[in-house]
Amino acid sequence: MMTVTEIAKRLTPEGETLRKVFLKCGNLCAFPRCAALMMDADGTFIGQACHIEAASAVTRA
């Protein structure tokens, strides 16, 4: 039996993804009790799009 380890990759969010995040979050950080804006008055994305789950290598048999 062969074991394969898959290396997790993190991709930089594209503009369309950031736009969807902005629309869904109401321009506010999703972290509890945080009032930081995700986009400034000039339309520049100033927030940080985080992943819910950390990337890790996956081993499959």
N, C-alpha and C positions, 0 to 999 in steps of 0.2 A: 504494500500500500504506500502511495506517495503522499507526503505532507506538503502543503502549499501555504506559505505565509504571504498574505496580502498586505502591502504597505498602504496605510491610510494617507490620503492627500487632502490638503486644505486648498480650496480655490478662492480667489478674491471675488467677492460679490460683484456682479455686473450692475450697471446703472439701472436696468429695469428691476432687478431684485431690490436694490436700495429704495427705489420709488415705491414698490409694494410695501416694504417695511414702513416707510414714512406714512403711507396712506392707512395702514392697519393700526399703527401705534398712536395716531393722532399727534404726531411730532413730539412725543414724550418718551423718555427711556422706559423700558418695560420692567426694570429692576424695582422691586417694592420700595415705596417711599422716596424714589428718586424723581426729581422734577426737571432733569436736564433735557434740553431740546436735542432732537436728532438732526435738524436742519436749521441753518441760520436764516436771517432775513434776506440774504442774497441768494438763497437757494443752494448753498454749499452744504453737503452732507458732513456734519461735524460729529455725529455719533459713532459708536462702534458696534458693528453687527457681530454678535457673538453666536457661537454654536451652543445648543442645549447640551450636547453630549461631546465629550472629548474624543479626538481621533486616536485610535490605537490600532496596532497591527492585529490582523485576524488570522488565526491558524486554522486551516481546514484539513481534515483527513480524507 
